[in-house]
């Protein structure tokens, strides 16, 4: 697990610049560093040693004749099997690393190598003879890859912040990304908050040659439900496949631990992973925000040590600049901070943890997935529902009204993912200037069209697998773990697990049946039953526990004078006045404090952007010295 960075070489001091860029991402790999520089390319690598931890595993790594050189971030869990094939084909290896398997594999198979891999990865290979750069990102987007074409130079790497050290990098705010972010709470397209800096999307590779970039998709999710197997058969298949994935994800030359909340996903991982250590965080003593007690009881039942931490409000708020610094782009998910702290306590004990990300998207776990046809109201003619929804949309937003608005729209019109902050009308009223941002539907519709013949649950899962998961869930997982020099592995996000889940009928992903202990579980139905089967009897009720995620008491804190004052000060700052009609921001804040409406997530979305903007544009890519010790 590592950090990579590089650029096409058009400068005289490339060796010095690549070193400075590597220093910006030292947190991703404090164990070792390496670089390769010639007249065409500069490649840099920071290493967190996990597999073949001797110095022979340091990067960059070359093929036999030195004509190809690779820098790699990630883990390939089936590298030993691929290595055997390559040895049989005549390749000679100098190390025991998965990195060397990639460079020989690309030499042998070209881009076809990608679909042979099982793992998480982001890597580039420079072909000296062809003067061609090949880069790829894993199937789900677990590992990041950014690139920017600035003048004559192509820059690429694990984190945008490394680009700031390059003399040709021009730092400009992308206001279209800001407008999109106000709705999605993350940057939802391949564009980033920095003009001319882009993300390589998941399951894509690029070839850069003669100044031209070509990008292609090499894999995609393919839902194809199979109604033949019974529910019991699906449960057995899930259990067998997930056991195999967890076993593969434990391959390492160092100790592996596991995160643990009170939810079924992390509990399932911890129950079957045979780890010695689990890690949990929470807030205060309220069970709505603190899962530590549950996690400790679970760990005791399965004979695992649990380390926990209660995060104080002061620690949470004191870390915000640091969090947004490491995030590279603003992310308004309050749980990112909690994830930072659980990564922090884990990193004090080991280098690798397993986590439960991806189960909801793959197996149908979000509560919103149970919404499409779960009420008698859905049986009314579509025209009547649309007419009622049109009237309801003109009324003040509240729970009952929102139901009719939602039910009056097709899923393609109303669903953009698990967060919907500001509507297009609200964000335009909030912003002082117009931008080129597309509408939310213009962003989501290409994904919906690819599953146009599927049911609404599958449509929502498909969208979340391509947008929400990479843009929010995996962004914070990578950045918060790497900020603490910790490798986070996600066994649900495995190619074999996905291949199985694609075939599970919707009725076994989300069910509305009632009547028995098993059928009361609405979402992630078959997976919950598999988890129950593999979980010790005394902890089996975990499979039925209501999903909390990483609950954070933001809405409570924003009513307290101290934190209300911090946010109000930011809302009235010069930066806020540059972008927003600040009287609307203050009204959102005051209405929330006065109990007129719960505006906490909208407030947090704007506040998070302003914190990020302070770090990268007011402080030139640095957070305050006070935060460095937070």
Rosetta blueprint (number, residue, H / E / L):
1 X L
2 X E
3 X E
4 X E
5 X E
6 X E
7 X E
8 X E
9 X L
10 X L
11 X L
12 X L
13 X L
14 X H
15 X H
16 X H
17 X H
18 X H
19 X H
20 X H
21 X H
22 X H
23 X H
24 X H
25 X L
26 X H
27 X H
28 X H
29 X L
30 X E
31 X L
32 X E
33 X E
34 X E
35 X E
36 X E
37 X E
38 X L
39 X L
40 X L
41 X E
42 X E
43 X E
44 X E
45 X E
46 X E
47 X E
48 X L
49 X L
50 X L
51 X L
52 X L
53 X L
54 X L
55 X H
56 X H
57 X H
58 X L
59 X L
60 X L
61 X E
62 X E
63 X L
64 X L
65 X L
66 X L
67 X L
68 X E
69 X E
70 X E
71 X E
72 X E
73 X E
74 X E
75 X E
76 X E
77 X L
78 X L
79 X H
80 X H
81 X H
82 X H
83 X H
84 X H
85 X H
86 X H
87 X H
88 X H
89 X L
90 X L
91 X L
92 X L
93 X L
94 X L
95 X L
96 X L
97 X L
98 X H
99 X H
100 X H
101 X H
102 X H
103 X H
104 X H
105 X H
106 X H
107 X H
108 X H
109 X H
110 X H
111 X H
112 X H
113 X H
114 X H
115 X H
116 X H
117 X L
118 X L
119 X E
120 X E
121 X E
122 X E
123 X E
124 X E
125 X E
126 X E
127 X E
128 X L
129 X L
130 X L
131 X L
132 X E
133 X E
134 X E
135 X E
136 X E
137 X E
138 X L
139 X L
140 X L
141 X L
142 X L
143 X L
144 X L
145 X L
146 X E
147 X E
148 X E
149 X E
150 X E
151 X L
152 X L
153 X E
154 X E
155 X E
156 X E
157 X E
158 X L
159 X L
160 X H
161 X H
162 X H
163 X H
164 X H
165 X H
166 X L
167 X L
168 X L
169 X L
170 X L
171 X L
172 X L
173 X E
174 X L
175 X H
176 X H
177 X H
178 X H
179 X H
180 X H
181 X H
182 X H
183 X H
184 X H
185 X L
186 X L
187 X L
188 X L
189 X L
190 X L
191 X E
192 X L
193 X L
194 X E
195 X L
196 X L
197 X E
198 X E
199 X E
200 X L
201 X L
202 X L
203 X L
204 X E
205 X E
206 X E
207 X E
208 X E
209 X E
210 X L
211 X L
212 X E
213 X E
214 X E
215 X E
216 X E
217 X E
218 X L
219 X L
220 X L
221 X L
222 X L
223 X L
224 X L
225 X L
226 X L
227 X L
228 X L
229 X L
230 X L
231 X H
232 X H
233 X H
234 X H
235 X H
236 X H
237 X H
238 X H
239 X H
240 X H
241 X H
242 X H
243 X H
244 X H
245 X H
246 X H
247 X H
248 X H
249 X H
250 X L
251 X L
252 X L
253 X L
254 X L
255 X L
256 X E
257 X E
258 X E
259 X E
260 X L
261 X L
262 X L
263 X L
264 X H
265 X H
266 X H
267 X H
268 X H
269 X H
270 X H
271 X H
272 X H
273 X H
274 X L
275 X L
276 X L
277 X E
278 X E
279 X E
280 X E
281 X E
282 X E
283 X L
284 X L
285 X L
286 X L
287 X L
288 X L
289 X L
290 X E
291 X L
292 X H
293 X H
294 X H
295 X H
296 X H
297 X H
298 X H
299 X H
300 X H
301 X H
302 X L
303 X L
304 X L
305 X E
306 X E
307 X E
308 X E
309 X E
310 X E
311 X L
312 X L
313 X H
314 X H
315 X H
316 X H
317 X H
318 X H
319 X L
320 X H
321 X H
322 X H
323 X H
324 X H
325 X H
326 X H
327 X H
328 X L
329 X L
330 X L
331 X L
332 X L
333 X L
334 X L
335 X H
336 X H
337 X H
338 X H
339 X H
340 X H
341 X H
342 X H
343 X H
344 X H
345 X H
346 X H
347 X H
348 X L
349 X L
350 X L
351 X L
352 X E
353 X E
354 X E
355 X L
356 X L
357 X L
358 X L
359 X H
360 X H
361 X H
362 X H
363 X H
364 X L
365 X L
366 X L
367 X H
368 X H
369 X H
370 X H
371 X L
372 X L
373 X L
374 X L
375 X L
376 X H
377 X H
378 X H
379 X H
380 X L
381 X L
382 X H
383 X H
384 X H
385 X H
386 X H
387 X H
388 X H
389 X H
390 X H
391 X H
392 X H
393 X L
394 X L
395 X L
396 X L
397 X L
398 X L
399 X H
400 X H
401 X H
402 X H
403 X H
404 X H
405 X H
406 X H
407 X H
408 X L
409 X L
410 X L
411 X H
412 X H
413 X H
414 X H
415 X L
416 X L
417 X L
418 X L
419 X L
420 X L
421 X L
422 X L
423 X L
424 X H
425 X H
426 X H
427 X H
428 X H
429 X H
430 X H
431 X E
432 X L
433 X L
434 X L
435 X L
436 X L
437 X L
438 X L
439 X L
440 X H
441 X H
442 X H
443 X H
444 X H
445 X H
446 X H
447 X H
448 X H
449 X H
450 X H
451 X L
452 X L
453 X L
454 X L
455 X L
456 X H
457 X H
458 X H
459 X H
460 X H
461 X H
462 X H
463 X H
464 X H
465 X H
466 X H
467 X L
468 X H
469 X H
470 X H
471 X H
472 X H
473 X H
474 X H
475 X H
476 X H
477 X H
478 X H
479 X H
480 X H
481 X H
482 X H
483 X H
484 X L
485 X L
486 X L
487 X E
488 X E
489 X E
490 X L
491 X L
492 X L
493 X L
494 X L
495 X H
496 X H
497 X H
498 X H
499 X H
500 X H
501 X H
502 X L
503 X L
504 X L
505 X L
506 X H
507 X H
508 X H
509 X H
510 X E
511 X L
512 X L
513 X L
514 X L
515 X L
516 X L
517 X L
518 X L
519 X L
520 X L
521 X L
522 X L
523 X E
524 X L
525 X H
526 X H
527 X H
528 X H
529 X H
530 X H
531 X H
532 X H
533 X H
534 X H
535 X L
536 X L
537 X H
538 X H
539 X H
540 X H
541 X H
542 X H
543 X H
544 X H
545 X L
546 X L
547 X L
548 X L
549 X L
550 X L
551 X L
552 X L
553 X L
554 X H
555 X H
556 X H
557 X H
558 X L
559 X L
560 X L
561 X H
562 X H
563 X H
564 X H
565 X H
566 X H
567 X H
568 X H
569 X H
570 X H
571 X H
572 X L
573 X L
574 X H
575 X H
576 X H
577 X H
578 X H
579 X H
580 X E
581 X L
582 X H
583 X H
584 X H
585 X H
586 X H
587 X H
588 X H
589 X H
590 X H
591 X H
592 X H
593 X H
594 X L
595 X L
596 X L
597 X L
598 X L
599 X L
600 X H
601 X H
602 X H
603 X H
604 X H
605 X H
606 X H
607 X H
608 X H
609 X H
610 X H
611 X H
612 X H
613 X H
614 X H
615 X H
616 X H
617 X H
618 X H
619 X L
620 X L
621 X L
622 X L
623 X L
624 X L
625 X L
626 X L
627 X H
628 X H
629 X H
630 X L
